[in-house]
Amino acid sequence: MLKRLLFFSLLVVLAITLYFNPNFKTILAGVAILLFGMIMLEEGFKVFTKGPLQKILKNATNKLYKSIAAGALVTAFIQSSSLVSVITISFISAGLITLSGGLGLIFGANIGTTATAWLVAGFGLKIKISSLAMPVLIFGLIFSFQKKKSFKGIGNVLAGLGFFFLGIFYMKEGFDVFKDHIDLTQFAVTGFLGAVIYTGLGIMITTILQSSSATLALILTALAAQQIEYENALALAIGANVGTTITAILGSLGSNVAGKRLAGGHFVFNILTGVVALLFIFPLARLVNNIADIFHISETDFTLKLAIFHTIFNLLGVLLMIPFLGKLEKLLISVFKEKADKEIDEPKYLNESVLEFPSSAITALFNESKYLYQNAIFKIVAHGLNIHRNDIKSDEKIKKIIHKSTEDMHVNIEELYYHKVKTIYGEILKYATIIQNDLKLNKKQNKTVTDIKTANRKMVEIIKDVRELNKNVTFSLTIGNPHLLKEYDGFRKKVTKVLRVIYLFRTEEDSSEFALKLAALKSEAKEHIRISNQSIDALIRKDLISAEMASSLFNDYSNVNDMIKKLISVAELLYGENDNLFETHEQLQVNQ
């Protein structure tokens, strides 16, 4: 309600301003055209960069210098730090990249935004940009009408560039006309107080425009038209940098705790960079003058000087933050904590931010399914057999584990399902449905999502199998029939062996040996489902077990083999070779 009220209030203020002061029309129209151009640029680049861009960003986060360089280069190329921020938050929420790698990308993106200042100052304001914008727009629109997605992408990029330059032209023209009526330099405030006031104004403008690049273009065109003082323009640029954190904060609202940590890191970085730049604004301005002298830049070329200043303080911010990256990471982890001791487990990786891209969405599904399998299914199956998980993970002989595990663990399978599985399982199915219906997937990705849904359904079936088995295992431990106990110990031994091999399959670096073992155990389980258990037949013939015991044994014999088959099938899907999400999406883009 408050957001809607603010929105309509802004519209009213804008209408009143345009009515009583028509001179603003050209400037504001220029801002609108430039923003529209940036939106088209972003949409155009999305067509080409989804597969390759995501792959670059994912692979560049293992080293800090690589993640900073990747963030800077990608942002400079696509002219959108917001897109890089959204992708990074989406990836970190899905568990694709680490927090430190994500912070490196955000640091780099801040450096990459300086390309806008150089583009506008060094090119957009030096020539008659409208003469270039018009033909670019024409070709852009021609390409946009094509059916092929790659051509549409080229069209959006060209049209975006055309609107971007046209917006600069109208902003410049607007300020040239505007200065004949009102001289904005009369509102200049000198000294440190002026720097503080104009930094705040820069934050406010960027918050409204939701784009630091658009704010910088506005500052540069106003500076070129001599409508603001150079000193105040420097402070506005600092404010624009700080104001861009709003995009990251808004983008993290629908993310998990990992996404919120990244947005928090972005906020801390930009605030500290802004504070340092503000405190040292005058020494930095003198440094810019010295650099301008070295490169023979005119003393009155304030737009190029502003571009130099913007680059220096962003680089300075990154250099200052690198030594404290570890401490920043620890701070963010301590501030944004995982919700512990919850009565009902909730998804760890699934949230709205992962739905930005097919690769991050599918990866989140995979990671959530792995999380469910490792932390819930493994526990429920082990405890259902009255065996501790640490024993399964140990090197102790399975026969010895079975022999010592004779105490009833008093496990309530229904309660564990309700607290550990039900909510996460429901969210996995919900997100899988959204991904298949709302995102553009290729056939391979669509099949992957279907396989994940099948794997999760099998996990729930495993719990049902364990529930029945648990009752009879506990009964065999207390009834005092050694023949019945031996049979159920045999069942426990088989399942425990499978759980141990699965554990090694998912944790060992070279898992090929355990993959072969799982395949053999799966084949064995399939064969056992088809044939009867001769030992149970012998017990019946010798009248060593009751008819009721025999019925339970036959049912559990079938259930155990079926459960083993399901446990292995799920493990093969979740921990096999599935690192093709980026490649398949990239192939989709190429084919289209």
C-alpha positions as CSV (number, residue, x, y, z in Angstrom):
1,M,0.0,0.0,0.0
2,L,2.8,2.4,0.9
3,K,4.7,1.6,-2.3
4,R,1.6,2.3,-4.4
5,L,1.1,5.6,-2.6
6,L,4.7,6.6,-3.2
7,F,4.4,5.6,-6.8
8,F,1.3,7.7,-7.5
9,S,2.8,10.6,-5.4
10,L,5.9,10.6,-7.7
11,L,3.6,10.6,-10.8
12,V,1.7,13.6,-9.5
13,V,4.9,15.5,-8.6
14,L,6.3,14.7,-12.1
15,A,3.1,15.9,-13.8
16,I,3.1,19.1,-11.8
17,T,6.8,19.7,-12.6
18,L,6.3,19.2,-16.3
19,Y,3.2,21.4,-16.3
20,F,4.7,24.4,-14.6
21,N,8.2,24.0,-16.0
22,P,8.1,22.6,-19.6
23,N,11.9,23.1,-19.9
24,F,12.3,19.8,-18.0
25,K,10.5,17.9,-20.7
26,T,13.5,17.3,-23.0
27,I,15.8,16.3,-20.2
28,L,13.3,13.9,-18.6
29,A,12.4,12.5,-22.1
30,G,16.1,11.9,-22.6
31,V,16.4,10.0,-19.3
32,A,13.3,7.9,-20.2
33,I,14.8,7.1,-23.7
34,L,18.2,6.2,-22.2
35,L,16.6,3.9,-19.6
36,F,14.5,2.2,-22.3
37,G,17.6,1.7,-24.3
38,M,19.4,0.1,-21.3
39,I,16.4,-2.2,-20.8
40,M,16.6,-3.2,-24.5
41,L,20.3,-3.7,-24.3
42,E,19.9,-6.0,-21.3
43,E,17.2,-8.0,-23.0
44,G,19.2,-8.3,-26.2
45,F,22.3,-9.5,-24.4
46,K,20.3,-12.1,-22.4
47,V,19.7,-14.0,-25.7
48,F,23.4,-14.5,-26.3
49,T,24.9,-14.5,-22.8
50,K,22.6,-16.9,-20.9
51,G,24.6,-20.0,-21.6
52,P,28.2,-18.6,-22.1
53,L,27.8,-15.8,-19.5
54,Q,26.5,-18.2,-16.8
55,K,29.3,-20.6,-17.6
56,I,31.9,-17.8,-17.4
57,L,30.6,-16.5,-14.1
58,K,30.4,-20.0,-12.6
59,N,33.9,-21.1,-13.7
60,A,35.5,-17.8,-12.7
61,T,34.7,-17.9,-9.0
62,N,37.3,-20.4,-7.9
63,K,39.9,-17.6,-7.6
64,L,39.3,-14.0,-6.4
65,Y,41.2,-12.3,-9.1
66,K,39.3,-14.3,-11.7
67,S,35.9,-13.5,-10.3
68,I,36.7,-9.8,-10.0
69,A,38.0,-9.8,-13.6
70,A,35.0,-11.7,-14.9
71,G,32.6,-9.4,-13.1
72,A,34.3,-6.3,-14.5
73,L,34.6,-7.5,-18.1
74,V,31.0,-8.9,-18.3
75,T,29.5,-5.8,-16.8
76,A,31.5,-3.5,-19.1
77,F,30.4,-5.6,-22.1
78,I,26.7,-5.9,-21.4
79,Q,26.4,-2.5,-19.7
80,S,24.4,-3.8,-16.8
81,S,25.7,-4.4,-13.3
82,S,22.1,-5.1,-12.3
83,L,22.0,-8.2,-14.6
84,V,25.3,-9.4,-13.2
85,S,24.0,-8.9,-9.6
86,V,20.7,-10.8,-10.4
87,I,22.6,-13.7,-12.0
88,T,25.1,-13.8,-9.0
89,I,22.3,-13.8,-6.4
90,S,20.5,-16.5,-8.4
91,F,23.6,-18.7,-8.6
92,I,24.6,-18.3,-5.0
93,S,21.0,-19.0,-3.9
94,A,21.1,-22.2,-6.0
95,G,24.5,-23.2,-4.5
96,L,26.3,-22.9,-7.8
97,I,29.0,-20.5,-6.4
98,T,30.4,-19.6,-3.0
99,L,29.9,-16.4,-1.1
100,S,33.5,-15.3,-1.6
101,G,33.2,-16.0,-5.3
102,G,29.9,-14.0,-5.5
103,L,31.5,-11.1,-3.6
104,G,34.4,-11.1,-6.2
105,L,31.9,-10.9,-9.0
106,I,30.1,-7.9,-7.3
107,F,33.4,-6.1,-6.7
108,G,34.3,-6.6,-10.4
109,A,30.8,-5.4,-11.5
110,N,31.5,-2.1,-9.7
111,I,34.6,-1.7,-11.7
112,G,32.8,-2.6,-14.9
113,T,30.2,0.1,-14.4
114,T,32.9,2.7,-15.0
115,A,32.8,1.7,-18.7
116,T,29.5,3.7,-19.0
117,A,31.2,6.9,-17.8
118,W,34.0,6.4,-20.4
119,L,31.5,5.6,-23.1
120,V,29.4,8.8,-22.5
121,A,32.3,11.1,-21.7
122,G,34.7,9.9,-24.4
123,F,32.2,9.2,-27.2
124,G,28.6,10.3,-26.5
125,L,29.4,13.9,-25.7
126,K,32.2,14.4,-28.2
127,I,30.3,13.9,-31.5
128,K,26.8,14.6,-32.8
129,I,25.5,11.4,-31.4
130,S,22.0,11.6,-32.9
131,S,23.4,11.1,-36.4
132,L,24.7,7.7,-35.3
133,A,21.7,6.8,-33.1
134,M,19.2,7.0,-36.0
135,P,20.7,4.5,-38.4
136,V,21.5,2.1,-35.5
137,L,17.8,2.3,-34.4
138,I,16.6,1.6,-38.0
139,F,18.8,-1.6,-38.3
140,G,17.9,-2.6,-34.8
141,L,14.2,-2.5,-35.5
142,I,14.7,-4.4,-38.8
143,F,16.5,-7.2,-36.9
144,S,13.9,-7.1,-34.1
145,F,11.1,-8.1,-36.5
146,Q,12.9,-11.3,-37.5
147,K,11.6,-14.7,-36.1
148,K,15.0,-16.2,-35.3
149,K,15.8,-15.5,-31.6
150,S,19.5,-14.6,-32.3
151,F,18.4,-12.0,-34.8
152,K,15.9,-10.6,-32.3
153,G,18.7,-10.4,-29.8
154,I,20.9,-8.5,-32.3
155,G,18.0,-6.2,-33.0
156,N,17.4,-5.4,-29.3
157,V,21.1,-4.7,-28.8
158,L,21.3,-2.3,-31.7
159,A,18.0,-0.6,-30.8
160,G,19.2,-0.4,-27.2
161,L,22.4,1.3,-28.3
162,G,20.4,3.6,-30.5
163,F,18.0,4.6,-27.7
164,F,20.9,4.9,-25.3
165,F,22.7,7.4,-27.6
166,L,19.5,9.2,-28.5
167,G,18.7,9.6,-24.7
168,I,22.2,11.2,-24.2
169,F,21.5,13.6,-27.1
170,Y,18.1,14.7,-25.7
171,M,19.5,15.1,-22.2
172,K,22.3,17.2,-23.6
173,E,19.9,19.3,-25.7
174,G,17.6,19.7,-22.8
175,F,20.3,21.0,-20.5
176,D,21.5,23.4,-23.3
177,V,18.0,24.8,-23.6
178,F,17.5,24.7,-19.8
179,K,20.5,26.9,-19.0
180,D,18.9,29.8,-21.1
181,H,16.1,29.9,-18.5
182,I,17.7,28.7,-15.2
183,D,21.3,28.4,-14.2
184,L,21.5,25.3,-11.9
185,T,25.0,26.2,-10.8
186,Q,23.5,28.9,-8.6
187,F,22.5,26.0,-6.3
188,A,26.1,24.7,-6.1
189,V,27.4,24.2,-2.6
190,T,31.2,24.2,-2.2
191,G,33.4,22.5,0.4
192,F,32.8,19.3,2.3
193,L,29.2,20.2,3.1
194,G,28.4,20.5,-0.6
195,A,30.1,17.0,-1.2
196,V,27.8,15.5,1.5
197,I,24.6,17.1,0.2
198,Y,25.3,16.1,-3.5
199,T,26.3,12.6,-2.5
200,G,22.9,12.3,-0.9
201,L,21.2,13.7,-4.0
202,G,23.1,11.1,-6.1
203,I,21.8,8.3,-3.9
204,M,18.3,9.7,-4.2
205,I,18.4,10.0,-8.0
206,T,19.8,6.5,-8.5
207,T,17.2,5.0,-6.1
208,I,14.5,6.6,-8.3
209,L,16.0,5.7,-11.7
210,Q,17.2,2.2,-10.4
211,S,20.3,2.6,-12.5
212,S,23.7,4.1,-11.6
213,S,24.6,4.1,-15.3
214,A,21.6,6.3,-16.1
215,T,22.5,8.6,-13.2
216,L,26.1,8.9,-14.4
217,A,24.8,9.7,-17.9
218,L,22.6,12.4,-16.4
219,I,25.5,13.9,-14.4
220,L,27.8,13.9,-17.4
221,T,25.4,15.6,-19.7
222,A,24.6,18.2,-17.0
223,L,28.3,18.7,-16.5
224,A,28.9,19.1,-20.2
225,A,26.2,21.7,-20.4
226,Q,27.8,23.5,-17.4
227,Q,24.6,23.1,-15.3
228,I,26.5,21.6,-12.4
229,E,29.9,22.4,-10.9
230,Y,32.6,19.8,-11.3
231,E,33.1,19.5,-7.6
232,N,29.4,18.7,-7.0
233,A,29.5,16.3,-10.0
234,L,32.2,14.2,-8.3
235,A,29.9,13.9,-5.2
236,L,26.9,13.0,-7.3
237,A,29.0,10.1,-8.9
238,I,29.8,8.8,-5.4
239,G,26.1,8.9,-4.5
240,A,25.2,7.1,-7.7
241,N,27.6,4.3,-6.7
242,V,26.0,4.0,-3.3
243,G,22.5,4.2,-4.6
244,T,23.0,1.1,-6.9
245,T,23.0,-1.1,-3.8
246,I,19.2,-0.7,-3.8
247,T,19.0,-3.0,-6.9
248,A,20.9,-5.8,-5.0
249,I,18.8,-5.4,-1.9
250,L,15.6,-5.6,-3.9
251,G,16.9,-8.6,-5.8
252,S,17.7,-10.5,-2.6
253,L,14.3,-10.1,-1.1
254,G,13.1,-13.4,-2.6
255,S,16.4,-15.2,-2.2
256,N,17.6,-17.5,0.6
257,V,20.1,-16.6,3.3
258,A,23.0,-17.0,0.9
259,G,21.5,-14.4,-1.5
260,K,20.9,-12.1,1.4
261,R,24.5,-12.4,2.5
262,L,25.6,-11.4,-1.0
263,A,23.3,-8.4,-1.0
264,G,24.6,-7.5,2.4
265,G,28.2,-7.7,1.1
266,H,27.3,-5.5,-1.9
267,F,25.8,-3.0,0.5
268,V,28.8,-2.9,2.8
269,F,31.2,-2.7,-0.1
270,N,29.5,0.2,-1.8
271,I,28.9,2.1,1.5
272,L,32.5,1.8,2.6
273,T,33.7,2.7,-0.9
274,G,31.4,5.7,-0.9
275,V,32.5,6.9,2.6
276,V,36.2,6.6,1.7
277,A,35.7,8.4,-1.6
278,L,33.7,11.1,0.1
279,L,36.3,11.6,2.9
280,F,39.1,11.8,0.3
281,I,37.2,13.6,-2.4
282,F,39.5,16.6,-2.7
283,P,42.8,14.6,-2.6
284,L,41.3,12.3,-5.2
285,A,40.3,15.3,-7.3
286,R,43.9,16.5,-7.2
287,L,45.1,13.1,-8.2
288,V,42.7,13.2,-11.2
289,N,44.2,16.6,-12.2
290,N,47.7,15.1,-12.1
291,I,46.6,12.1,-14.2
292,A,44.9,14.5,-16.7
293,D,48.1,16.5,-17.0
294,I,50.1,13.3,-17.7
295,F,47.7,12.2,-20.5
296,H,47.4,15.8,-21.9
297,I,43.7,16.0,-21.1
298,S,42.4,19.5,-21.2
299,E,42.0,21.2,-17.8
300,T,38.4,22.1,-18.7
301,D,37.4,18.6,-19.9
302,F,35.5,17.9,-16.8
303,T,33.5,15.0,-18.3
304,L,36.7,12.9,-18.9
305,K,38.0,13.9,-15.5
306,L,34.8,12.7,-13.9
307,A,35.2,9.3,-15.8
308,I,38.8,9.1,-14.4
309,F,37.5,9.9,-10.9
310,H,34.8,7.3,-11.1
311,T,37.3,4.7,-12.2
312,I,39.8,5.6,-9.5
313,F,37.5,5.4,-6.5
314,N,35.9,2.2,-7.7
315,L,39.3,0.6,-8.1
316,L,40.4,2.0,-4.7
317,G,37.3,0.5,-3.1
318,V,38.1,-3.0,-4.5
319,L,41.8,-2.7,-3.4
320,L,40.7,-1.7,0.1
321,M,38.2,-4.5,0.5
322,I,40.3,-7.4,-0.8
323,P,42.4,-7.8,2.4
324,F,39.2,-7.8,4.5
325,L,37.2,-10.2,2.3
326,G,37.6,-13.1,4.8
327,K,36.4,-10.9,7.7
328,L,33.5,-9.6,5.6
329,E,32.5,-13.1,4.8
330,K,32.5,-14.1,8.5
331,L,30.5,-10.9,9.4
332,L,27.9,-11.7,6.8
333,I,27.6,-15.3,7.9
334,S,27.2,-14.2,11.6
335,V,24.6,-11.5,10.7
336,F,22.6,-13.6,8.2
337,K,22.3,-16.9,10.0
338,E,20.6,-20.1,8.8
339,K,17.4,-20.7,10.7
340,A,18.3,-23.5,13.1
341,D,16.3,-25.7,15.4
342,K,13.1,-25.4,13.3
343,E,10.4,-27.9,14.1
344,I,9.8,-28.4,10.4
345,D,12.7,-28.4,7.9
346,E,12.3,-25.9,5.0
347,P,14.0,-25.7,1.6
348,K,17.6,-24.6,1.7
349,Y,18.2,-23.8,-2.0
350,L,14.7,-23.2,-3.5
351,N,13.6,-19.6,-3.6
352,E,12.2,-17.1,-6.2
353,S,15.6,-15.7,-7.2
354,V,16.8,-19.1,-8.7
355,L,13.9,-18.9,-11.2
356,E,15.8,-16.2,-13.2
357,F,17.6,-18.8,-15.3
358,P,17.0,-22.4,-16.3
359,S,20.5,-23.5,-15.2
360,S,20.2,-21.9,-11.7
361,A,16.7,-23.3,-11.3
362,I,17.6,-26.9,-12.2
363,T,20.8,-26.7,-10.1
364,A,18.7,-25.5,-7.1
365,L,16.4,-28.5,-7.7
366,F,19.3,-30.8,-7.7
367,N,20.9,-29.4,-4.6
368,E,17.6,-29.4,-2.7
369,S,17.1,-33.0,-3.7
370,K,20.6,-33.9,-2.6
371,Y,20.0,-32.0,0.7
372,L,16.8,-34.0,1.3
373,Y,18.5,-37.3,0.4
374,Q,21.6,-36.7,2.6
375,N,19.9,-35.1,5.6
376,A,16.5,-36.8,5.7
377,I,16.3,-40.0,3.7
378,F,19.7,-41.3,4.8
379,K,18.8,-40.6,8.5
380,I,15.3,-42.1,8.3
381,V,16.5,-45.3,6.6
382,A,19.5,-45.8,9.0
383,H,17.4,-45.1,12.1
384,G,14.6,-47.2,10.7
385,L,17.0,-50.1,10.8
386,N,18.1,-49.1,14.4
387,I,21.6,-48.3,13.1
388,H,23.5,-45.0,13.7
389,R,24.6,-43.0,10.7
390,N,28.2,-42.6,12.0
391,D,28.6,-46.4,12.0
392,I,27.6,-46.5,8.3
393,K,30.1,-43.8,7.5
394,S,32.9,-45.5,9.4
395,D,35.3,-48.3,8.3
396,E,33.9,-50.8,10.8
397,K,32.8,-54.1,9.3
398,I,29.1,-54.2,8.6
399,K,28.6,-57.6,10.3
400,K,30.0,-56.1,13.5
401,I,27.7,-53.0,13.2
402,I,24.7,-55.3,12.8
403,H,25.8,-57.4,15.7
404,K,26.1,-54.5,18.1
405,S,23.0,-52.5,17.0
406,T,20.4,-54.3,19.0
407,E,18.7,-51.5,20.8
408,D,15.4,-50.1,19.7
409,M,16.0,-46.4,18.7
410,H,12.2,-45.7,19.1
411,V,12.0,-44.0,15.7
412,N,8.7,-42.5,14.6
413,I,8.9,-42.6,10.8
414,E,5.6,-40.7,10.3
415,E,6.9,-37.9,12.5
416,L,10.2,-37.7,10.8
417,Y,8.5,-37.6,7.4
418,Y,6.3,-34.7,8.5
419,H,9.2,-32.7,10.1
420,K,12.0,-33.6,7.7
421,V,10.6,-34.4,4.3
422,K,7.0,-33.3,3.6
423,T,7.5,-29.5,3.3
424,I,10.7,-29.8,1.2
425,Y,9.2,-32.5,-1.0
426,G,6.2,-30.3,-1.7
427,E,8.4,-27.3,-2.6
428,I,10.5,-29.4,-4.9
429,L,7.4,-30.5,-6.8
430,K,6.1,-26.9,-6.9
431,Y,9.3,-25.4,-8.2
432,A,9.7,-28.3,-10.7
433,T,6.3,-27.6,-12.1
434,I,7.0,-23.8,-12.3
435,I,10.3,-24.5,-14.1
436,Q,8.7,-26.8,-16.7
437,N,5.8,-24.4,-17.3
438,D,7.3,-21.0,-17.1
439,L,11.0,-21.3,-18.2
440,K,12.2,-22.1,-21.7
441,L,13.8,-25.5,-21.4
442,N,15.3,-27.7,-24.1
443,K,14.3,-31.4,-24.2
444,K,17.3,-32.5,-22.2
445,Q,16.6,-30.0,-19.4
446,N,12.9,-30.9,-19.4
447,K,13.8,-34.6,-19.0
448,T,16.2,-33.7,-16.2
449,V,13.5,-31.9,-14.2
450,T,11.1,-34.9,-14.8
451,D,13.9,-37.2,-13.5
452,I,14.3,-35.1,-10.4
453,K,10.6,-35.3,-9.7
454,T,10.7,-39.1,-10.2
455,A,13.7,-39.3,-7.8
456,N,11.9,-37.4,-5.1
457,R,8.8,-39.6,-5.5
458,K,11.0,-42.6,-5.0
459,M,12.4,-41.0,-1.8
460,V,8.9,-40.8,-0.4
461,E,8.3,-44.4,-1.4
462,I,11.5,-45.4,0.3
463,I,10.2,-43.8,3.5
464,K,7.0,-45.9,3.2
465,D,9.0,-49.1,2.8
466,V,11.2,-48.2,5.8
467,R,8.1,-47.5,7.9
468,E,6.9,-51.1,7.5
469,L,10.4,-52.6,7.8
470,N,11.1,-50.7,11.0
471,K,8.1,-52.3,12.8
472,N,9.2,-55.8,11.9
473,V,13.0,-55.1,12.6
474,T,12.1,-53.9,16.1
475,F,9.8,-56.9,16.6
476,S,12.6,-59.3,15.6
477,L,15.0,-57.6,18.2
478,T,12.5,-58.2,21.0
479,I,10.6,-61.4,20.3
480,G,13.5,-63.7,21.1
481,N,13.3,-65.9,18.0
482,P,16.9,-66.3,16.7
483,H,15.8,-67.5,13.3
484,L,13.6,-64.5,12.7
485,L,16.3,-62.2,14.0
486,K,18.9,-63.8,11.7
487,E,16.7,-63.1,8.6
488,Y,16.1,-59.4,9.6
489,D,19.7,-58.9,10.4
490,G,20.4,-60.2,6.9
491,F,18.0,-57.5,5.6
492,R,19.7,-54.8,7.7
493,K,23.1,-56.0,6.5
494,K,22.1,-55.6,2.8
495,V,20.6,-52.1,3.2
496,T,23.5,-51.0,5.4
497,K,26.0,-52.1,2.7
498,V,24.1,-50.2,0.1
499,L,24.0,-47.0,2.3
500,R,27.7,-47.2,2.9
501,V,28.5,-47.6,-0.8
502,I,26.2,-44.7,-1.6
503,Y,27.9,-42.6,1.1
504,L,31.3,-43.3,-0.5
505,F,29.9,-42.8,-4.0
506,R,28.8,-39.2,-3.1
507,T,31.9,-38.3,-1.0
508,E,34.9,-39.9,-2.6
509,E,36.7,-37.9,-5.3
510,D,37.1,-40.9,-7.6
511,S,33.6,-42.4,-7.4
512,S,33.9,-44.8,-10.4
513,E,34.7,-47.8,-8.3
514,F,31.6,-47.3,-6.1
515,A,29.4,-46.6,-9.2
516,L,30.3,-50.1,-10.4
517,K,29.5,-51.5,-7.0
518,L,26.1,-49.8,-6.9
519,A,25.3,-51.1,-10.4
520,A,26.1,-54.6,-9.3
521,L,24.0,-54.2,-6.1
522,K,21.1,-52.8,-8.1
523,S,21.2,-55.7,-10.5
524,E,21.3,-58.1,-7.6
525,A,18.3,-56.5,-6.0
526,K,16.3,-56.7,-9.3
527,E,17.2,-60.4,-9.6
528,H,16.2,-61.1,-5.9
529,I,12.7,-59.5,-6.5
530,R,11.9,-62.1,-9.1
531,I,13.0,-65.2,-7.1
532,S,11.9,-66.5,-3.7
533,N,14.0,-66.6,-0.6
534,Q,15.0,-70.2,0.0
535,S,16.0,-69.6,3.6
536,I,12.5,-68.4,4.5
537,D,11.0,-71.4,2.7
538,A,13.2,-73.6,4.9
539,L,12.1,-71.9,8.1
540,I,8.5,-72.5,7.2
541,R,9.0,-76.1,6.3
542,K,10.8,-76.7,9.7
543,D,8.1,-74.8,11.5
544,L,10.7,-72.4,13.1
545,I,8.6,-69.3,12.5
546,S,4.9,-68.6,12.7
547,A,2.7,-68.0,9.6
548,E,2.5,-64.3,10.6
549,M,6.3,-64.1,10.8
550,A,6.6,-65.8,7.4
551,S,4.1,-63.4,5.8
552,S,6.1,-60.4,7.2
553,L,9.4,-61.9,6.0
554,F,8.2,-62.5,2.5
555,N,6.8,-58.9,2.3
556,D,9.9,-57.4,3.7
557,Y,12.1,-59.5,1.5
558,S,10.4,-57.9,-1.5
559,N,10.3,-54.4,0.1
560,V,14.0,-54.5,1.0
561,N,15.1,-55.4,-2.6
562,D,12.7,-52.8,-4.0
563,M,14.0,-50.2,-1.5
564,I,17.7,-50.9,-2.4
565,K,16.8,-50.5,-6.1
566,K,15.2,-47.1,-5.4
567,L,18.0,-45.9,-3.1
568,I,20.6,-46.7,-5.8
569,S,18.5,-45.2,-8.6
570,V,18.1,-41.9,-6.7
571,A,21.8,-41.8,-5.9
572,E,22.8,-42.4,-9.5
573,L,20.7,-39.6,-10.7
574,L,21.7,-37.1,-8.0
575,Y,25.4,-37.9,-7.8
576,G,26.2,-39.2,-11.3
577,E,27.5,-37.1,-14.1
578,N,24.9,-34.2,-14.4
579,D,27.2,-31.2,-14.9
580,N,25.6,-30.5,-18.3
581,L,23.1,-27.8,-17.3
582,F,25.1,-24.9,-18.8
583,E,26.1,-26.8,-21.9
584,T,22.5,-27.8,-22.7
585,H,21.3,-24.3,-22.3
586,E,24.1,-23.0,-24.4
587,Q,23.2,-25.4,-27.1
588,L,19.6,-24.3,-27.0
589,Q,20.7,-20.7,-27.5
590,V,22.8,-21.7,-30.5
591,N,20.1,-23.8,-32.1
592,Q,17.6,-21.0,-31.8
